[in-house]
């Protein structure tokens, strides 16, 4: 599960490395302090001994390179479009080659089974970059009667995120990638003598790119070294996903099986814009026809605490919701997180209380998501300003002064 809060760094166990896929880039950043998580059957680094605050501001002001565990699944064949129309609640036929589209797969009962980004690589070939869960098995289970092939391209994903990412990718591609590449556009590019699939997407809502390797055809360490060398003149650093988690929560990006799951409809998760009910048929559509369209998922701001997973949201001594995730927001200077209310209602703008797992109770405010940049000007490249680092008295380390 995509749980990466402060307490998780100390709540660890040892497991066999043979049970899950290690990263082919691991030797470039491995160290004794590293703690790994498991996502989509893959190991990934949730902590690497770094200062997460310093990494966060490097992300927001320069760039970070992440080795992430999202798993592309390839779907191809003559019937690929009608099959994908059945599986996903989003219209597929209008997706153009070289573009990506955020798509949700629902259960027959209308719950959220999987979310991810679907890319059209050719007229009969697509990659679905899935979140956590058994998506490949799900696709196979629903493939009866369709002339398609479902396969694992063994692609690992690298993200380069931050305002310097355009300059970095321009250098890495010898100028082939530039500002003309729009949000959710993608294509094959030569990066250091290797052909890779690159998309202008990410998991931070900062300006950024994702690079997809091609299994055994990719020299992974050479690719990593090329990207790092391209990024160093622009201040790019490697980071575990702790800084990414902070930014994705600020940005209102949900984690599958963490912030939403099969017990919630996409409407309850606030994802109605990504459900095309005008489609004649898709798995879960019948259940969604009469479903409540109101969201149950909102943001929580707390000035005096970090309301993490397991915290209860209280209205007049009655528990009305549960927190799914929470972090300390460096930009807003307060604790932020997600709450799923037991029932839909007019929650936004309400002043409530949050009870942490240790029993302490704090005041909080319910807000709409995301917490800032609601027009997504940063990720779309419309806001290229570099944010200042707020310096509350006595709270920022002297280290930060020397970094920037």
C-alpha positions in Angstrom: 0.0 0.0 0.0 1.1 3.6 -0.7 1.4 4.5 3.0 4.5 6.7 3.7 4.0 8.7 6.8 6.7 9.5 9.4 5.7 6.6 11.6 6.2 4.1 8.8 10.0 4.7 8.7 10.3 2.9 12.1 7.5 0.3 11.6 9.5 -2.0 9.3 10.0 -5.8 8.9 12.5 -7.9 7.0 11.3 -9.8 4.0 12.9 -11.9 1.3 14.1 -9.9 -1.7 13.3 -12.8 -4.0 9.6 -12.3 -3.5 9.4 -9.0 -5.3 11.0 -7.2 -8.2 14.1 -5.2 -7.3 15.0 -2.1 -9.2 17.6 -2.3 -12.0 18.8 1.1 -10.8 19.3 0.1 -7.2 23.1 0.0 -7.1 23.3 3.7 -8.1 21.7 4.9 -4.8 21.7 1.9 -2.4 23.0 2.7 1.2 22.7 1.2 4.7 19.9 3.6 5.7 17.6 2.7 2.9 14.1 1.5 3.7 12.0 0.0 0.9 8.3 -0.4 0.4 6.3 -2.7 -1.9 4.0 -1.5 -4.6 2.6 -3.3 -7.6 4.8 -6.2 -6.6 7.9 -4.1 -6.8 10.4 -2.8 -4.3 10.9 1.0 -4.1 12.7 3.4 -1.8 10.6 5.2 0.7 13.5 6.6 2.7 17.2 6.8 1.9 18.7 8.7 4.8 17.9 12.1 3.3 16.4 15.2 4.7 12.9 15.1 3.3 12.4 18.9 3.7 15.5 19.7 1.7 14.4 17.2 -1.0 10.9 18.7 -1.1 12.3 22.2 -1.8 14.7 20.8 -4.4 11.6 19.3 -6.1 9.7 22.6 -6.0 12.7 24.8 -6.9 14.9 22.6 -9.1 14.3 18.9 -9.9 14.4 15.5 -8.4 14.9 12.1 -10.0 12.8 9.3 -8.6 12.9 5.5 -9.2 9.2 4.7 -8.9 7.4 1.3 -8.9 4.4 2.0 -11.1 4.0 -1.0 -13.5 3.1 -0.6 -17.2 1.0 -3.4 -18.7 0.8 -3.8 -22.5 -2.5 -4.5 -24.2 -2.4 -5.0 -28.0 -4.3 -6.7 -30.8 -7.1 -6.2 -33.3 -9.8 -5.9 -30.6 -7.8 -3.7 -28.3 -10.0 -0.6 -28.5 -13.4 -2.3 -27.8 -11.7 -4.3 -25.0 -10.4 -1.2 -23.4 -13.8 0.5 -23.8 -15.3 -2.4 -21.8 -12.6 -2.4 -19.0 -12.3 1.4 -18.4 -14.9 4.0 -17.4 -13.2 6.5 -19.7 -13.7 6.9 -23.5 -10.8 5.3 -25.3 -11.7 5.6 -29.0 -10.8 9.3 -29.0 -7.3 8.9 -27.5 -4.7 9.8 -30.1 -1.4 8.1 -30.6 1.3 9.8 -28.5 -1.1 10.8 -25.8 -2.0 9.6 -22.3 -5.3 9.6 -20.5 -6.1 9.0 -16.8 -8.4 6.0 -16.7 -10.3 4.2 -13.9 -11.3 0.5 -13.9 -14.4 -0.2 -11.8 -15.7 -3.4 -10.3 -19.1 -4.7 -11.4 -20.4 -3.2 -8.2 -19.1 0.3 -9.2 -16.2 0.4 -6.9 -12.7 1.7 -7.8 -10.5 -1.3 -8.7 -7.6 0.5 -10.4 -6.5 3.9 -11.6 -3.6 4.8 -13.9 -2.6 6.4 -17.2 -3.3 4.7 -20.5 -0.9 5.6 -23.4 -1.5 4.9 -27.0 1.8 3.7 -28.6 0.3 2.6 -31.9 -3.2 2.0 -33.4 -3.3 -1.5 -31.9 -0.9 -1.1 -28.9 -1.4 0.5 -25.6 0.4 0.7 -22.2 -1.6 1.1 -19.0 0.7 2.4 -16.2 -1.1 0.9 -13.2 -1.1 1.8 -9.6 -1.0 -0.8 -6.8 -3.0 -4.0 -7.4 -3.4 -7.0 -9.6 -4.3 -5.2 -12.9 -2.8 -7.8 -15.3 -4.8 -10.6 -13.7 -8.0 -8.4 -13.9 -7.4 -7.7 -17.6 -6.9 -11.4 -18.4 -10.1 -12.3 -16.5 -12.2 -10.0 -18.7 -10.5 -10.7 -22.0 -12.8 -13.6 -23.1 -14.1 -13.0 -26.7 -11.6 -10.4 -27.6 -8.6 -10.9 -30.0 -6.0 -9.2 -27.8 -2.7 -10.0 -26.0 -1.9 -8.9 -22.5 1.7 -8.8 -21.6 4.3 -7.5 -19.3 6.9 -5.2 -21.1 9.1 -5.4 -18.0 9.3 -1.6 -18.0 10.6 0.3 -14.9 9.7 3.9 -14.6 11.8 6.9 -13.7 10.3 10.3 -12.9 12.1 13.6 -13.3 10.0 16.3 -11.6 10.4 19.9 -10.9 10.7 23.3 -12.7 14.1 22.4 -14.2 12.8 19.2 -15.8 12.3 20.8 -19.2 16.0 21.9 -19.4 17.1 18.5 -18.1 15.1 16.5 -20.6 16.1 18.9 -23.4 19.8 18.1 -22.5 19.1 14.4 -22.1 17.4 14.2 -25.5 19.9 16.4 -27.4 17.1 19.0 -27.9 14.4 16.7 -29.1 12.3 17.2 -26.0 11.4 20.9 -25.4 8.6 23.2 -24.3 6.4 22.1 -27.3 5.8 18.8 -25.6 2.4 19.3 -23.8 1.0 17.8 -20.6 0.0 14.2 -21.1 1.8 14.0 -24.5 4.3 11.2 -25.0 6.6 9.5 -27.6 9.8 7.6 -28.2 13.0 9.6 -27.9 16.7 8.9 -28.0 18.2 9.4 -24.6 21.9 8.9 -24.6 21.8 6.5 -27.5 18.9 4.4 -26.3 15.3 4.7 -27.5 12.9 5.2 -24.5 9.2 6.1 -24.2 8.8 9.4 -22.4 5.6 11.1 -21.2 5.0 14.6 -19.8 3.3 13.3 -16.7 4.2 12.5 -13.0 2.9 12.0 -9.5 3.7 15.4 -8.0 1.7 18.0 -10.0 5.0 19.8 -10.6 6.3 20.2 -14.1 7.8 16.8 -15.0 8.4 13.7 -17.1 8.3 10.0 -16.8 10.8 7.7 -18.7 9.8 4.1 -19.4 12.5 1.5 -20.0 12.1 -1.3 -22.5 13.0 -4.3 -20.4 16.1 -6.2 -21.4 16.6 -3.9 -24.4 17.5 -1.1 -22.0 20.9 -0.6 -20.4 19.5 0.6 -17.2 22.6 1.8 -15.5 23.8 3.7 -18.6 20.4 5.3 -18.8 20.5 6.4 -15.1 24.0 7.8 -15.5 23.0 9.7 -18.6 20.0 11.3 -16.9 21.9 12.1 -13.8 24.7 13.8 -15.8 22.0 15.7 -17.8 20.5 16.9 -14.5 23.5 17.8 -12.4 24.1 21.2 -14.1 20.5 22.1 -13.2 20.7 21.0 -9.5 18.8 17.7 -9.9 19.2 15.2 -7.1 18.0 11.7 -6.3 15.3 11.3 -3.7 13.3 8.5 -2.2 9.5 8.8 -2.5 9.1 10.7 0.8 9.2 14.1 -0.9 7.0 12.8 -3.7 4.4 11.7 -1.1 4.3 15.1 0.5 3.8 16.8 -2.8 1.2 14.4 -4.2 -1.0 14.8 -1.1 -0.7 18.6 -1.4 -1.7 18.2 -5.0 -4.8 16.1 -4.2 -3.4 13.0 -6.0 -5.0 9.8 -4.6 -3.4 6.5 -3.9 -5.2 3.4 -5.0 -6.0 1.0 -2.1 -4.8 3.8 0.3 -7.1 6.8 -0.3 -9.7 4.9 -2.4 -10.6 1.3 -2.9 -13.3 -1.1 -4.1 -15.7 0.0 -1.3 -15.8 3.5 -2.9 -17.3 4.6 -6.2 -15.3 7.0 -8.3 -18.0 9.6 -7.4 -17.4 9.1 -3.7 -13.6 9.6 -4.3 -14.4 12.9 -6.1 -13.4 11.5 -9.5 -16.7 12.1 -11.4 -14.9 14.1 -14.2 -13.1 10.9 -15.2 -16.2 8.7 -15.6 -17.9 8.9 -19.0 -21.4 7.8 -18.2 -22.4 8.5 -21.8 -20.6 5.4 -22.9 -23.1 2.6 -23.6 -21.2 0.0 -21.6 -18.3 -0.6 -19.3 -17.7 -2.8 -16.3 -19.5 -1.1 -13.4 -21.7 1.2 -15.4 -25.0 -0.3 -14.4 -24.1 0.1 -10.7 -23.0 3.7 -11.2 -26.2 4.8 -13.0 -28.1 5.3 -9.7 -25.1 5.9 -7.5 -24.8 9.0 -5.3 -22.7 11.5 -7.3 -21.5 13.5 -4.2 -18.0 13.1 -3.0 -17.1 11.7 0.4 -13.4 12.5 0.1 -12.0 15.9 1.1 -8.9 17.6 2.4 -8.1 18.4 6.0 -5.9 21.2 7.2 -4.7 21.2 10.8 -2.6 24.0 12.2 -1.3 22.1 15.3 -0.8 18.5 14.2 -0.3 16.1 11.3 -3.6 14.1 11.0 -2.3 10.9 9.6 -3.8 7.5 8.6 -6.0 6.1 11.4 -7.0 9.5 12.8 -10.8 10.1 13.2 -12.6 13.2 12.2 -15.2 14.3 14.8 -18.3 16.5 14.6 -19.8 17.3 18.0 -18.3 14.2 19.6 -19.5 11.9 16.8 -17.0 10.2 14.4 -18.0 11.2 10.9 -14.9 10.2 8.9 -11.5 8.6 8.8 -8.2 10.0 7.6 -6.4 8.0 4.9 -3.1 9.9 4.8 -1.5 12.9 6.2 1.8 14.9 5.9 3.3 18.2 7.1 3.0 20.6 4.2 6.1 22.8 3.9 4.4 25.2 1.5 1.3 25.7 3.7 3.0 25.4 7.0 0.4 23.1 8.5 -0.6 19.4 8.6 -2.7 18.3 5.6 -4.3 15.1 4.6 -7.3 13.3 3.2 -10.5 12.4 5.0 -13.2 10.0 3.8 -16.5 10.9 5.4 -19.0 8.1 6.4 -21.7 9.9 4.4 -21.7 12.6 1.6 -22.7 16.1 2.7 -21.8 19.8 2.7 -18.5 19.2 4.4 -16.3 21.8 2.7 -15.5 24.8 4.9 -16.6 23.1 8.1 -14.5 23.4 11.3 -14.3 20.0 12.9 -11.9 18.1 15.2 -9.4 15.3 14.5 -8.5 12.7 17.0 -5.1 11.2 16.4 -4.3 7.5 17.2 -2.7 8.6 20.5 -6.0 10.1 21.6 -5.1 13.7 21.3 -7.7 16.0 19.7 -7.1 19.0 17.5 -9.1 21.5 15.6 -9.1 21.1 11.8 -10.7 22.6 8.7 -12.3 20.7 5.8 -11.3 22.0 2.4 -11.6 21.1 -1.3 -8.8 19.4 -3.1 -6.1 20.1 -4.1 -4.7 22.2 -1.3 -3.2 24.8 -3.7 -2.8 25.4 -7.4 -6.4 24.3 -8.2 -6.1 25.3 -11.8 -3.0 23.1 -12.2 -1.0 25.9 -13.7 2.3 24.4 -12.4 2.0 21.0 -13.9 0.7 22.4 -17.2 3.6 24.8 -17.4 1.6 27.9 -17.1 3.1 28.9 -13.8 6.9 28.7 -14.1 7.7 30.8 -11.0 10.1 29.4 -8.5 8.6 29.4 -5.0 10.4 31.0 -2.1 11.2 28.9 0.9 9.1 30.1 3.9 11.3 30.5 7.0 9.2 30.5 10.2 11.2 31.6 13.2 13.4 28.8 14.5 11.9 26.1 12.3 14.1 26.0 9.1 17.5 24.4 9.4 20.7 26.3 8.6 21.3 23.6 6.0 18.5 25.1 3.9 20.3 28.4 3.7 23.4 26.8 2.1 21.4 24.7 -0.3 19.8 27.5 -2.2 
